[in-house]
Amino acid sequence: MSIIFNVVQILISAALIALTVIQGRGSGLSSTFGGGGSVQRTRRGVEKTIYNVTVILAVVFFIVSLLSVLVA
């Protein structure tokens, strides 16, 4: 049973890494040197969906991690 939890954790972590890299499009070094600006934006469309999926996967990863510890 713990092998299944480990495989699920690996898959979720890979998805979380991919989604986090996709979201990091506007936050580079340009904001450090004044090129970023301070415009407040709202998430819309695909960006909002990716953000919500990232949050859900993080919660699922946390729950699977707890279950993995409790089963072991």
Buried (B, 14 or more C-beta within 10 A) or exposed (E): EEEEBEEBBEEBBEBBEEBEEEBEEEEEEEEEEEEEEEEEEEEEEEBEEBEEEBEEBBEBBEEBBEBBEEEE
